[in-house]
């Protein structure tokens, strides 16, 4: 089978450490290089207000790979907005992995050439997340399968290229310029005319400070 006929890989990319590790593997590991690559970023607008900070990280990281790699990739974007939940005084909003599952499945329905969907799950997530994390994982995959339930073609496969790596290991194998542009904070601080800054206090900031910095 020639490279042009191989199934495409859809990378769900947020600009965070995990998904950047996935992107790096898809860009550099030989087992993926012959497969056309689609990089999908979802601008998720919710009460955490991360969308602009993540978009800035995504732009910088993709610019790096375009300039430092011969591997071509298609970039696509979509928007998922739950800020309208505010009048309901909702304490919950959709998990990112559920949003990725829903949007990823719809892209697969539109693009029959996609054979695999790459998600950013790490050994750290699996080891520390417990039963709740695994239930959330199963739910997200159920959403993915449900969206594609009416499709007659083979169901694309979920893959986790960095599931055997700790977050610290991912941080270490990423190029310095790439890892410094990843985003992890759940409550970014915005100042006019300046780049977004991590809050330093949310659970992901504390996790990164403990594991990486």
KABEL-V510268 format. One record per residue. N is the residue number from 1. NEAR is the number of other C-alpha atoms within 8 Angstrom. Layout:
((N,NEAR) (N,NEAR))
This chain:
((1,4) (2,5) (3,8) (4,7) (5,6) (6,10) (7,10) (8,12) (9,13) (10,13) (11,13) (12,14) (13,14) (14,11) (15,13) (16,12) (17,13) (18,12) (19,14) (20,13) (21,13) (22,15) (23,10) (24,9) (25,11) (26,11) (27,10) (28,8) (29,8) (30,6) (31,5) (32,10) (33,11) (34,9) (35,11) (36,13) (37,12) (38,12) (39,12) (40,12) (41,12) (42,11) (43,13) (44,10) (45,13) (46,10) (47,7) (48,8) (49,10) (50,13) (51,9) (52,8) (53,11) (54,13) (55,11) (56,8) (57,13) (58,13) (59,8) (60,10) (61,12) (62,8) (63,8) (64,10) (65,8) (66,10) (67,6) (68,6) (69,8) (70,5) (71,7) (72,8) (73,8) (74,7) (75,8) (76,8) (77,8) (78,8) (79,8) (80,9) (81,9) (82,10) (83,8) (84,6) (85,9) (86,8) (87,6) (88,5) (89,6) (90,8) (91,4) (92,4) (93,8) (94,6) (95,6) (96,6) (97,8) (98,11) (99,10) (100,10) (101,12) (102,11) (103,8) (104,12) (105,12) (106,10) (107,8) (108,11) (109,9) (110,6) (111,7) (112,7) (113,7) (114,12) (115,11) (116,12) (117,14) (118,13) (119,13) (120,14) (121,12) (122,14) (123,12) (124,10) (125,9) (126,12) (127,7) (128,6) (129,10) (130,8) (131,6) (132,7) (133,10) (134,10) (135,8) (136,8) (137,9) (138,8) (139,9) (140,11) (141,10) (142,8) (143,11) (144,12) (145,10) (146,7) (147,10) (148,11) (149,6) (150,5) (151,6) (152,4) (153,4) (154,4) (155,7) (156,9) (157,7) (158,9) (159,8) (160,11) (161,12) (162,14) (163,11) (164,7) (165,10) (166,10) (167,13) (168,8) (169,8) (170,13) (171,11) (172,7) (173,6) (174,10) (175,7) (176,6) (177,7) (178,11) (179,10) (180,6) (181,9) (182,13) (183,10) (184,10) (185,12) (186,13) (187,10) (188,13) (189,8) (190,8) (191,7) (192,4) (193,4) (194,6) (195,7) (196,9) (197,7) (198,11) (199,11) (200,7) (201,6) (202,10) (203,7) (204,9) (205,14) (206,10) (207,8) (208,10) (209,8) (210,7) (211,8) (212,8) (213,5))
